[in-house]
Amino acid sequence: MLTRNCLSLVLWVLFDGGLLKPLHPQPQQTLEGELRGNVVTAPERRTPAVRVKRGWVWNQFFVLEEYMGSEPQYVGKLHSDLDKGVGSVKYTLSGDGAGTVFTIDETTGDIHAIKSLDREEKPFYTLRAQAVDIDTRKPLEPESEFIIKVQDINDNEPKFLDGPYVASVPEMSPVGAYVLQVKATDADDPTYGNSARVVYSILQGQPYFSIDPKTGVIRTALPNMDREVKEQYQVLIQAKDMGGQLGGLAGTTTVNITLTDVNDNPPRFPKSIFHLKVPETSLIGSAIGRIRAVDPDSGKNAEIEYTIVPGDGGNLFDIGTDENTQEGIIKLKKPLDFETKKAYTFKVEASNVHLDHRFHSVGPFKDTATVKINVLDMDEPPIFSKPLYTMEVYEDTPVGTIIGAVTAQDLDVGSSVVRYFIDWKNDVDSYFTIDEMEGTIATNELLDRETTAQYNFSIIASKVSNPLLTSKVNVIINVLDVNEFPPEIAVPYESYVCENARPGQVIQIVGAADKDLSPAGQRFSFRLSPEVSTKPNFTVHDFRNNTAGIVARRSGYSRRQQELYFLPVVIEDSSYPIQSSTNTMTIRVCRCDSDGTILSCNVEAIFLPVGLSTGALIAILLCIVILLVIVVLYVALRRQKKKDTLMTSKEDIRDNVIHYDDEGGGEEDTQAFDIGALRNPKAIEDNKIRRDIKPDALCLPRSRPPAEDNTNIRDFINQRLRENDGDPSAPPYDSLATYAYEGNGSVAESLSSIDSLATEADQDYDYLSDWGPRFKVLADMFGEEESYNPDKVT
């Protein structure tokens, strides 16, 4: 409308100024008459002398959408003031839809729409028009642009793009409670007419809900709608364009509304009394029954809490809630006994966990019911009088001694006799036996506390009427120690007393030790032995706390008079049988200062006056010990070396009289080694000329006709013997320096005299015994060989 008003204003100015001259078109159809204003003209020249340069005077053209006529729809007409109507002007059209949607008559300038248009697809078209000379093809006017708008018609119904809808509202809501807002969209032009103005209404769902016709907001229309009565509602909503007038198009959608639950209903028991039957053998903590209160609410509003009202028997039971079924589970808290009580009655209260303060005025949200429990009598096993039996027995108790008893009873109506037996599990259980009728326990073997101090086993009691019903109890037997060992003084056994000790002074506190396992409260007593009780130098004072003090009876102790005192102390224990022992303590007299610090005792008395400390004495003693060890090692090495030399020389005494371990340079070689060690120092002092000891008497060998071959050797040896005896510079008497004689008839025979004779029996070595003690070893060796010669007849 604003565009058309502006256009009218422009045309009035042009007409009033004389710029345009109205162009009366030829008679048209009704539709063309309505569009008579859609003409663009060029003004005529009023005065030939004044030439006015002008361009196109353009306007908007309108075309109806969805045109269904048989002829092309007339849009408008283009006209130039240079067109004299003689066919010299040609009109052209270009732009959106030129030639396909819109056509122009080149001679008259009439524009037609040749297709049906849809405003929702394209609301307007922009085109360009031009007038050219038909002969010269030159433009008569500059090209001008204009718009063809598609005029809307009501051809689209409103649509709910988000439907169908789902909404919820709490039950018991007041009237006008907000539920949901719906919205419909109309594709028609909202700026032209009422085609896009939508109005909402409810077709189904009254009188429960209402809707605002302009905004589409749905609200509750009835108060106190109860979910427990009806939970789901389906509402049909209509949206109609043209402001809801007759002939408008309409669209519908569905809204599913659910009433959500609120806690507006208390729990209620379906009956006032619940009866349960429970066996007396039911275990503690087991479920013995279920009760249920009904709450029509749902979810957390239906959660129920059960409690037992204090009363008769309520302390024996407990109740909880099953989260899945909201049932009350009754559990056993304490054991039941048919013989003690046969029935119990108590009350149970059911209440909501989550309360809604808006409904407190309705009443208390809880309910109460009575529960009656009847205890069923069952055949039960015997019951022991104690849960645990503890017994004591002394070790070495005679076999068969009764040390205790267990007791079990059948508490059922018409009680049965009970039998007892040991639950055998290992060999330890064989140390005891039990009387199956009386339940008395006796020893079956001798017990030793040092081997096993405690026994733990089980006793089983069964009913004679039903042996399968048994009960078990643990028995602990502690083996008590028999007082076998007497007490003794704990270390130290040695004490000291100062020379300046005063009468009554405690010089030592002693305790006692007992090898036996002393029970709690064991007491030891101390006293002086009777044999020294008359005029003792010391006495014993019992402190009565398992310790005693050694007390000096006099003063004036002196080490010179008596260094050691021996004090016999008698210690006695309090176990059964009583054991005692006499322990002798050694008391040493020491020199002390005025404060009682020891200055000297025994060996220390030698060193302490000089000013040597204990550390210095230890260092001196250690040095002495090291020196003694060195001397002993040196002597041992010398003896070992001498022994090794002697053993080497005795390997073959016939060939090696002296083993020098050196070859030497011959008979005249006196520098190969020092033989001064072989000389006798005593002989040198007695006779400076001779350096050896000559045998006292040289006994010739026994007269025995020697073999001819031995004569020269004997003479040679004797000659050399005499020469060496007379030579003061010769080697010792028991050493032969050389063997220069080779024997008869031999250029290079053996120098040994061992094989000089045909047989060993031909030799006579008895003369070696006459040479003195130096040759005693040789004489014994060769004499033994001769005496044991098997070929010689004695």
C-alpha positions in Angstrom: 0.0 0.0 0.0 2.9 2.4 0.8 4.4 1.7 -2.6 1.1 2.4 -4.4 0.6 5.7 -2.5 4.1 6.9 -3.4 3.4 6.0 -7.0 0.2 8.0 -7.0 2.0 11.0 -5.5 4.6 10.9 -8.2 2.0 10.6 -11.0 0.0 13.6 -9.6 3.2 15.7 -9.6 4.0 14.7 -13.2 0.4 15.3 -14.4 0.2 18.6 -12.5 3.4 19.8 -14.0 2.4 18.8 -17.5 5.3 16.4 -17.9 3.2 13.4 -18.8 0.2 13.1 -20.9 -2.3 10.3 -20.0 -2.4 7.5 -22.5 -5.8 6.0 -22.8 -5.4 2.3 -23.7 -7.8 0.5 -25.8 -10.6 -1.2 -24.1 -9.4 -4.3 -22.1 -10.9 -7.2 -20.2 -11.8 -6.7 -16.6 -8.4 -7.9 -15.4 -6.7 -5.5 -17.9 -8.9 -2.6 -16.7 -7.7 -3.2 -13.1 -4.1 -3.0 -14.3 -4.6 0.1 -16.3 -2.2 2.0 -14.1 0.6 -0.4 -15.1 1.6 1.8 -18.0 5.0 3.5 -18.6 4.8 6.4 -21.0 7.1 9.1 -22.3 5.6 12.7 -22.3 4.9 14.6 -25.5 6.7 17.8 -26.3 4.4 20.8 -25.6 6.5 23.4 -27.4 8.6 22.6 -30.5 11.2 25.2 -29.5 11.9 23.5 -26.2 13.4 20.1 -26.3 13.2 18.2 -23.0 15.6 15.2 -22.6 14.0 12.5 -20.6 14.5 8.9 -19.6 12.1 6.2 -18.9 9.4 6.8 -16.4 9.1 3.4 -14.7 6.7 1.9 -12.2 6.3 -1.4 -10.5 4.1 -4.0 -12.3 2.1 -6.6 -10.5 1.1 -10.1 -11.6 -1.2 -12.5 -9.8 0.4 -15.8 -8.7 -1.2 -19.1 -9.6 -3.0 -17.6 -12.7 -4.9 -20.4 -14.3 -6.5 -18.5 -17.3 -6.3 -19.8 -20.9 -4.6 -16.7 -22.2 -1.3 -15.2 -21.1 -1.8 -12.9 -18.2 -1.5 -9.2 -19.1 1.1 -7.5 -16.9 1.4 -3.9 -18.3 2.5 -1.7 -21.2 5.8 0.2 -22.1 5.5 3.3 -24.2 7.9 6.1 -25.3 6.9 9.6 -26.3 9.0 9.2 -29.4 6.7 6.5 -30.6 4.3 8.2 -33.1 2.4 5.0 -33.7 3.8 4.5 -37.1 5.8 1.3 -36.3 9.2 3.0 -36.2 10.0 2.1 -32.6 10.9 -1.4 -31.4 10.6 -2.4 -27.7 13.0 -5.0 -26.2 12.9 -6.8 -22.8 15.8 -8.5 -20.9 16.5 -9.7 -17.3 14.9 -12.3 -15.0 12.4 -14.5 -16.9 12.6 -12.4 -20.1 11.5 -14.6 -22.9 10.7 -17.6 -20.7 8.3 -16.1 -18.1 7.5 -12.7 -19.6 7.2 -11.6 -23.2 6.8 -8.1 -24.8 5.1 -7.0 -28.0 7.9 -5.3 -29.9 5.5 -2.9 -31.6 3.0 -2.0 -28.8 5.1 -2.6 -25.7 2.6 -4.9 -24.1 4.0 -7.3 -21.5 2.4 -10.7 -20.8 3.2 -13.5 -18.3 3.2 -16.8 -20.2 3.6 -19.1 -17.1 1.8 -19.5 -13.8 3.9 -18.0 -11.0 4.4 -18.9 -7.3 5.2 -16.2 -5.0 6.7 -18.7 -2.4 9.2 -19.7 -5.0 10.2 -16.2 -6.3 8.4 -13.1 -5.1 9.6 -10.6 -7.8 11.5 -10.3 -11.1 13.9 -7.6 -12.1 13.9 -6.7 -15.9 15.3 -4.1 -18.2 13.4 -2.4 -21.1 14.6 -0.3 -24.1 13.2 1.4 -27.1 15.3 1.3 -30.3 14.8 2.7 -33.8 13.5 -0.1 -36.0 15.5 1.1 -39.0 18.8 2.1 -37.5 18.8 -0.3 -34.5 19.9 2.6 -32.4 18.5 3.2 -28.9 16.0 6.0 -28.7 16.1 6.0 -25.0 18.5 4.8 -22.4 17.9 1.3 -21.0 15.6 1.4 -17.9 15.1 -1.2 -15.1 11.8 -2.1 -13.5 10.3 -4.8 -11.2 7.5 -7.1 -11.6 6.1 -8.3 -8.3 4.1 -11.5 -7.9 1.0 -10.6 -6.0 0.2 -13.1 -3.2 -3.0 -15.1 -2.9 -4.0 -17.4 0.0 -2.7 -20.7 -1.3 -0.8 -22.1 1.7 -2.3 -23.5 4.9 -0.5 -23.0 8.3 1.9 -25.9 9.3 3.2 -27.0 12.7 6.8 -27.7 11.9 7.6 -29.2 15.4 4.5 -31.3 15.8 3.3 -33.6 17.2 4.1 -32.3 20.6 4.8 -34.0 24.0 4.2 -32.1 27.2 3.7 -32.7 30.9 2.2 -30.9 33.8 2.1 -31.8 37.5 -1.1 -33.3 38.7 -3.3 -31.2 41.1 -2.1 -28.1 39.2 -4.4 -25.0 39.5 -6.3 -23.6 36.6 -4.2 -21.7 34.1 -1.0 -23.7 34.8 1.4 -23.4 31.8 1.7 -26.6 29.7 3.2 -25.8 26.3 3.3 -23.2 23.5 2.8 -24.4 19.9 3.6 -22.4 16.8 2.2 -22.7 13.2 4.0 -21.2 10.1 2.1 -19.9 7.0 4.2 -19.5 3.8 1.9 -16.7 2.4 3.0 -13.1 2.4 2.4 -11.6 5.8 2.5 -8.0 4.4 -0.4 -8.5 2.0 -3.8 -9.2 3.3 -4.7 -11.8 6.0 -3.3 -14.8 4.2 -0.6 -15.3 6.8 -2.5 -14.2 10.0 -3.0 -17.4 12.0 -5.5 -18.1 14.8 -5.3 -21.2 17.2 -8.1 -23.2 18.6 -8.6 -26.6 20.4 -10.6 -29.2 18.5 -10.2 -32.0 21.1 -9.1 -31.9 24.7 -11.7 -29.7 26.3 -12.6 -28.9 29.0 -9.2 -30.0 30.5 -7.0 -27.6 28.6 -7.3 -24.2 26.8 -5.2 -22.4 24.2 -4.5 -18.7 23.6 -5.7 -18.0 20.0 -2.9 -15.6 19.2 0.1 -17.0 21.0 -0.6 -20.7 21.0 0.1 -21.1 24.7 -1.7 -24.2 26.2 -2.8 -24.0 29.8 -4.8 -26.2 32.2 -8.6 -25.4 32.3 -9.7 -27.6 35.2 -8.3 -27.7 38.8 -7.0 -30.7 40.7 -6.6 -33.1 37.8 -5.5 -36.4 39.5 -2.9 -38.6 37.9 -4.2 -41.6 39.7 -7.6 -41.0 37.9 -6.3 -40.2 34.4 -2.6 -39.8 33.5 -2.5 -39.3 29.7 -4.4 -36.6 27.6 -4.4 -36.1 23.8 -5.2 -32.6 22.7 -5.9 -31.7 19.0 -4.8 -28.1 18.1 -5.9 -26.2 14.9 -4.2 -23.2 13.3 -6.3 -21.3 10.7 -5.2 -18.4 8.5 -7.2 -15.4 7.2 -7.7 -14.5 10.9 -9.9 -17.5 11.4 -12.5 -16.3 8.9 -14.6 -18.4 6.7 -12.6 -19.6 3.7 -9.2 -19.5 5.5 -6.9 -22.5 5.3 -6.2 -24.6 8.4 -3.6 -27.0 9.8 -3.7 -29.3 12.9 -1.3 -31.0 15.3 -1.5 -33.3 18.3 -0.2 -32.6 21.7 0.2 -35.5 24.1 0.0 -34.2 27.7 1.0 -36.4 30.7 0.2 -35.6 34.3 3.3 -36.1 36.4 3.1 -37.5 39.9 3.2 -35.5 43.1 3.2 -37.1 46.6 -0.5 -36.5 47.3 -1.3 -40.0 48.5 -0.1 -41.6 51.8 0.8 -45.3 52.0 -2.0 -47.6 53.2 -1.9 -51.2 54.5 -4.4 -53.4 52.7 -5.2 -55.1 56.0 -4.7 -54.2 59.7 -3.2 -57.5 60.9 -0.5 -59.7 59.3 0.1 -63.3 60.6 3.5 -65.0 60.2 4.7 -68.4 61.3 8.4 -68.7 62.0 10.4 -71.9 62.9 12.4 -71.5 66.1 15.5 -72.7 64.3 15.5 -69.7 62.0 19.0 -68.1 61.8 19.7 -64.6 63.1 19.6 -62.1 60.3 17.4 -64.3 58.1 14.1 -62.9 56.5 11.1 -64.5 58.2 8.3 -62.6 56.4 7.1 -59.7 54.2 4.4 -57.1 54.5 3.4 -54.4 52.1 1.7 -51.0 52.2 0.2 -49.7 49.0 1.0 -46.1 47.7 -0.8 -45.1 44.4 2.0 -42.6 43.7 4.9 -43.5 41.6 8.7 -43.1 41.6 10.3 -41.6 44.6 6.9 -40.4 45.9 6.0 -44.1 46.4 9.1 -44.9 48.4 8.0 -46.3 51.8 10.0 -46.6 55.0 8.9 -49.3 57.5 9.6 -49.1 61.3 8.7 -51.3 64.2 6.7 -49.5 66.9 8.3 -50.3 70.3 6.3 -52.9 72.1 5.9 -56.5 72.9 8.7 -58.5 71.2 9.8 -55.7 68.9 13.3 -55.9 70.1 13.7 -59.5 68.7 12.9 -58.4 65.1 14.0 -55.8 62.6 12.4 -54.5 59.4 13.8 -53.1 56.1 12.5 -52.0 52.7 12.9 -53.9 49.5 13.9 -51.1 47.0 12.4 -53.0 44.1 9.0 -53.9 45.5 8.7 -51.4 48.3 7.8 -54.3 50.7 8.7 -54.5 54.3 11.1 -57.4 55.0 11.0 -58.6 58.6 14.3 -60.1 59.8 15.2 -62.0 63.0 17.4 -60.1 65.3 17.7 -62.6 68.2 17.2 -66.3 68.4 13.7 -67.7 69.0 12.9 -70.4 71.4 9.6 -72.2 71.4 10.0 -73.5 74.9 10.6 -69.9 76.2 7.9 -68.0 74.2 5.5 -69.2 71.5 4.1 -65.9 70.0 5.1 -62.3 69.5 2.9 -59.3 68.6 4.1 -55.8 67.5 3.1 -52.9 65.3 4.7 -51.8 62.0 4.4 -48.2 60.7 4.7 -47.3 57.0 5.5 -43.7 56.0 6.6 -41.9 52.9 10.2 -40.9 52.6 9.7 -37.8 50.5 6.9 -35.5 51.7 5.3 -32.6 49.8 4.5 -29.7 52.1 1.6 -28.6 49.9 -0.4 -31.7 51.0 0.3 -31.7 54.7 -3.2 -30.5 55.3 -4.6 -33.7 53.7 -3.5 -35.7 56.8 -0.5 -37.8 58.1 1.3 -39.6 55.3 1.7 -42.9 57.2 -0.3 -46.0 58.2 0.0 -48.7 60.9 -0.6 -52.4 60.9 -0.2 -55.2 63.5 2.1 -58.2 63.0 1.5 -61.4 64.9 4.3 -64.0 64.8 3.8 -67.6 65.9 6.9 -69.6 66.8 6.9 -73.1 65.5 8.5 -75.9 67.6 11.3 -77.7 65.9 13.5 -80.6 66.8 16.8 -78.9 67.9 20.2 -80.2 68.7 21.5 -80.3 72.3 22.7 -77.0 73.8 26.0 -76.8 75.7 26.0 -74.9 79.0 29.0 -72.9 77.9 30.2 -71.6 74.5 33.8 -72.5 75.4 35.3 -74.8 78.1 38.8 -74.1 79.5 40.5 -76.7 81.8 43.9 -77.1 83.4 46.0 -80.2 84.3 49.4 -80.7 85.6 52.0 -82.4 83.5 52.8 -86.1 84.3 49.3 -86.5 85.6 48.5 -90.3 85.8 46.5 -91.7 82.9 42.8 -91.8 83.5 42.7 -88.8 85.8 39.4 -86.7 85.3 40.3 -83.1 84.6 36.8 -81.7 83.8 33.4 -82.2 82.2 31.1 -80.7 79.6 27.3 -80.5 79.8 24.7 -80.3 77.1 20.9 -80.5 77.4 18.0 -81.2 75.0 15.5 -78.3 75.6 12.8 -79.6 73.3 9.5 -80.9 74.7 10.1 -84.5 75.7 13.9 -84.1 76.0 16.2 -86.9 74.8 19.3 -88.4 76.3 22.5 -86.8 75.1 25.7 -88.6 74.1 29.2 -87.1 74.0 32.2 -87.9 71.9 35.4 -86.2 70.7 35.6 -84.8 67.2 38.7 -86.7 66.1 40.8 -84.6 63.7 44.5 -85.5 64.5 46.6 -87.6 66.8 46.7 -84.9 69.4 43.1 -85.7 70.3 44.1 -89.1 71.4 45.6 -87.7 74.6 42.2 -87.4 76.2 39.0 -89.5 76.4 35.4 -88.5 77.3 32.7 -90.4 79.0 29.8 -90.6 76.5 27.2 -90.5 79.2 28.6 -88.1 81.8 30.7 -85.9 79.6 33.7 -86.1 81.9 37.1 -85.7 80.2 40.1 -87.7 81.4 43.8 -88.1 80.4 44.6 -91.0 78.1 48.4 -90.5 78.0 51.1 -88.8 80.0 51.3 -85.1 79.3 54.5 -83.1 79.0 54.3 -79.3 79.1 57.7 -78.9 77.4 56.4 -80.9 74.4 52.8 -79.4 74.2 51.6 -76.7 76.5 48.0 -76.4 75.3 45.5 -78.8 73.7 42.5 -77.6 71.7 39.8 -80.0 70.4 36.1 -80.2 69.9 33.4 -82.1 71.8 30.2 -83.2 69.9 26.9 -83.8 71.6 24.1 -85.7 69.9 20.6 -86.7 70.7 19.8 -90.4 71.1 16.4 -89.9 69.6 17.9 -88.2 66.5 21.7 -88.7 66.2 21.8 -86.4 63.2 21.1 -83.4 65.4 24.4 -82.5 66.9 26.1 -79.5 68.4 29.8 -78.8 68.9 31.8 -76.9 71.5 35.6 -76.2 71.8 37.6 -77.4 74.7 41.0 -75.8 75.6 43.2 -77.7 78.1 46.3 -75.9 79.5 49.1 -78.2 80.7 50.5 -76.7 84.0 54.2 -76.9 84.8 55.3 -79.1 87.7 58.0 -77.4 89.8 61.0 -79.5 88.8 63.9 -77.1 88.9 65.1 -75.0 91.9 65.7 -71.3 91.5 69.2 -70.0 91.1 70.9 -66.6 91.6 70.9 -64.6 88.4 74.3 -63.4 87.3 76.6 -62.1 88.7 77.7 -64.7 91.3 80.8 -62.5 92.2 80.6 -59.3 94.1 83.0 -57.0 95.9 83.2 -55.2 99.2 85.3 -52.1 99.9 87.8 -52.1 102.7 86.1 -49.0 104.1 82.6 -50.5 103.9 80.2 -49.7 106.8 78.1 -52.1 108.8 74.6 -52.5 107.2 75.8 -51.3 103.8 74.1 -53.1 100.8 77.0 -54.2 98.6 75.0 -56.2 96.0 71.4 -56.7 94.9 70.7 -60.2 93.5 67.7 -61.7 91.7 66.6 -65.3 91.0 66.0 -67.3 87.8 63.9 -70.4 87.6 64.0 -72.8 84.6 60.4 -73.8 85.3 57.5 -71.8 83.7 56.6 -69.8 86.7 52.9 -68.9 87.1 51.7 -65.4 87.7 52.5 -64.3 91.2 55.6 -66.6 91.7 57.6 -65.5 94.7 61.2 -66.2 95.6 62.6 -66.0 99.1 66.2 -65.4 100.1 68.0 -66.3 103.3 71.5 -67.1 104.6 72.6 -70.7 104.8 72.4 -72.2 108.3 76.1 -73.2 108.4 77.3 -69.6 108.3 74.5 -68.0 110.3 76.7 -67.7 113.4 78.9 -64.6 113.4 78.7 -64.1 109.6 80.7 -61.3 107.9 77.8 -60.7 105.6 74.1 -61.4 105.7 71.1 -61.5 103.2 68.2 -59.1 103.4 65.1 -60.2 101.4 63.3 -57.3 99.9 60.2 -59.5 99.3 60.0 -58.5 95.6 62.0 -61.4 94.2 65.2 -59.6 94.9 67.6 -59.5 98.0 70.5 -57.4 99.1 73.9 -58.7 100.3 74.6 -56.6 103.5 78.0 -56.1 105.2 77.8 -57.0 108.9 80.9 -55.3 110.1 83.7 -52.8 109.0 87.4 -53.1 108.7 87.7 -55.6 105.8 91.3 -55.9 104.6 92.8 -57.6 101.6 95.9 -58.5 103.4 94.0 -60.4 106.0 91.5 -62.1 103.7 90.9 -61.3 100.0 87.9 -63.5 99.3 84.8 -64.4 101.2 82.3 -67.1 100.2 78.7 -66.5 101.1 76.2 -69.4 100.7 72.6 -68.1 99.9 69.5 -70.2 100.0 66.8 -69.4 97.4 63.3 -70.9 97.6 60.4 -70.7 95.2 56.6 -70.7 96.0 55.5 -73.3 93.5 54.4 -76.8 94.2 56.3 -78.8 95.2 58.6 -76.1 96.8 62.2 -76.2 95.4 65.2 -74.5 96.9 68.9 -74.3 96.2 72.1 -73.0 97.9 74.2 -70.7 95.7 77.6 -69.6 96.8 78.6 -66.0 96.1 82.2 -64.9 95.9 82.9 -61.5 97.6 86.2 -59.9 96.8 87.7 -57.3 99.1 88.8 -54.2 97.1 90.4 -50.9 97.9 87.9 -48.0 97.2 87.8 -44.3 97.6 85.5 -42.5 99.9 82.7 -42.6 97.3 82.9 -46.4 97.0 84.7 -46.4 93.6 87.0 -49.3 93.2 90.7 -48.4 93.1 92.4 -51.8 93.1 91.4 -55.5 93.2 93.8 -58.4 92.6 96.1 -58.0 89.7 95.2 -54.4 89.2 96.7 -53.6 92.6 100.2 -54.0 91.0 99.7 -51.5 88.3 97.3 -49.0 89.7 99.7 -47.3 92.2 102.1 -46.7 89.3 99.4 -44.8 87.5 98.7 -47.3 84.7 95.2 -47.4 83.4 93.3 -50.5 82.4 93.8 -49.7 78.8 97.6 -49.4 79.2 97.7 -52.8 81.0 95.7 -54.4 78.2 98.2 -52.9 75.6 101.2 -54.3 77.6 99.7 -57.7 77.9 98.9 -57.7 74.2 102.5 -56.9 73.3 103.8 -59.7 75.5 101.5 -62.1 73.9 102.6 -61.1 70.4 106.3 -61.5 71.4 105.6 -65.0 72.8 103.8 -66.0 69.6 106.8 -64.8 67.5 109.3 -66.8 69.6 107.2 -69.9 69.4 106.9 -69.6 65.7 110.6 -69.1 65.3 111.4 -72.2 67.4 108.9 -74.3 65.5 110.3 -73.3 62.2 113.9 -74.2 63.3 112.8 -77.5 64.6 110.9 -78.2 61.4 113.9 -77.3 59.3 116.2 -79.6 61.3 113.7 -82.4 61.1 113.4 -82.0 57.3 117.3 -82.2 57.0 117.5 -85.3 59.1 114.8 -87.0 57.2 116.6 -86.2 53.9 119.9 -87.6 55.2 118.2 -90.9 56.3 116.9 -91.8 52.9 119.9 -94.0 52.0 122.5 -93.9 54.6 124.8 -96.2 52.7 125.3 -93.8 49.8 124.8 -90.5 51.6 126.5 -90.2 54.9 126.3 -86.4 54.7 123.9 -84.6 52.3 125.2 -81.1 51.5 122.9 -80.6 48.6 125.9 -79.2 46.7 128.1 -81.0 44.2 131.4 -79.5 45.2 134.6 -79.1 43.2 136.5 -82.3 44.2 138.8 -83.5 46.9 140.9 -80.4 47.1 137.9 -78.0 46.9 137.4 -76.5 50.3 135.6 -73.3 49.2 132.4 -74.9 47.9 130.6 -74.6 51.2 131.3 -73.7 54.8 131.7 -76.8 56.9 132.3 -74.8 60.1 128.8 -75.6 61.2 129.7 -79.3 61.3 132.5 -78.8 63.7 132.1 -79.4 67.4 132.5 -76.1 69.3 133.4 -78.0 72.5 136.2 -79.9 70.7 137.6 -76.6 69.4 137.8 -75.2 72.9 139.4 -78.3 74.3 141.9 -78.9 71.5 142.7 -76.0 69.2 144.6 -78.4 66.9 141.8 -81.0 66.4 138.3 -79.9 65.5 136.7 -83.2 65.8 136.3 -85.9 68.5 138.2 -89.1 68.0 136.7 -92.3 69.1 138.0 -93.6 72.4 139.0 -96.9 71.0 139.1 -98.2 67.5 138.1 -101.8 67.5 139.2 -103.7 64.5 136.8 -105.8 62.7 136.3 -109.4 63.7 138.9 -111.7 62.3 137.2 -113.1 59.4 138.9 -114.1 56.3 137.6 -111.6 53.8 137.4 -112.1 50.2 140.3 -111.1 48.1 138.5 -108.4 46.5 137.7 -106.7 49.8 141.3 -106.6 51.1 142.4 -103.6 49.1 139.3 -101.6 50.0 139.7 -102.3 53.7 143.3 -101.3 53.7 142.5 -98.2 51.7 139.7 -97.1 54.1 141.9 -97.7 57.2 144.7 -95.8 55.6 142.5 -92.9 54.8 141.1 -93.1 58.3 144.4 -92.7 59.9 145.3 -89.9 57.6 142.2 -88.0 58.5 142.6 -88.6 62.2 146.0 -87.1 62.2 145.2 -84.2 60.0 143.9 -81.2 62.1 142.4 -79.6 59.0 140.5 -82.6 57.8 136.7 -82.7 57.9 134.9 -84.2 60.9 135.4 -87.7 61.9 132.1 -89.0 60.4 132.6 -87.5 57.0 134.6 -88.9 54.1 135.6 -86.2 51.9 136.5 -88.3 48.8 136.5 -91.7 47.4 139.7 -91.7 45.3 140.1 -95.5 45.1 138.4 -97.1 42.1 139.2 -100.8 42.8 141.4 -103.4 41.2 141.4 -104.1 37.5 139.0 -101.3 36.7 139.8 -98.2 34.8 136.5 -96.5 35.6 134.4 -98.7 37.9 131.9 -97.6 40.5 133.3 -95.5 43.4 130.7 -97.1 45.8 131.7 -99.8 48.1 128.3 -101.3 48.3 128.8 -103.8 45.4 132.5 -104.5 46.2 131.7 -108.1 47.3 129.9 -110.8 45.4 127.1 -110.8 48.0 126.0 -108.8 50.9 126.6 -111.7 53.2 130.3 -111.6 52.5 130.6 -108.2 54.3 131.0 -107.9 58.0 130.0 -104.5 59.5 130.4 -105.5 63.2 133.4 -103.3 63.4 131.3 -100.2 63.0 130.0 -100.8 66.6 133.6 -100.3 67.8 134.0 -96.9 66.3 132.0 -95.2 69.0 128.5 -93.6 69.3 128.9 -91.6 66.2 128.6 -94.7 64.0 125.9 -96.4 66.1 123.2 -95.7 63.5 125.3 -97.3 60.7 126.1 -100.2 62.9 122.5 -100.8 63.8 121.3 -100.6 60.2 123.9 -103.0 58.7 123.8 -105.2 61.7 120.0 -105.6 61.3 120.4 -106.4 57.7 122.8 -109.1 58.5 120.7 -110.6 61.3 117.7 -110.8 59.0 119.5 -112.4 56.1 117.5 -115.5 55.2 120.6 -117.2 53.6 122.6 -117.1 56.8 122.3 -120.1 59.1 122.4 -119.2 62.8 
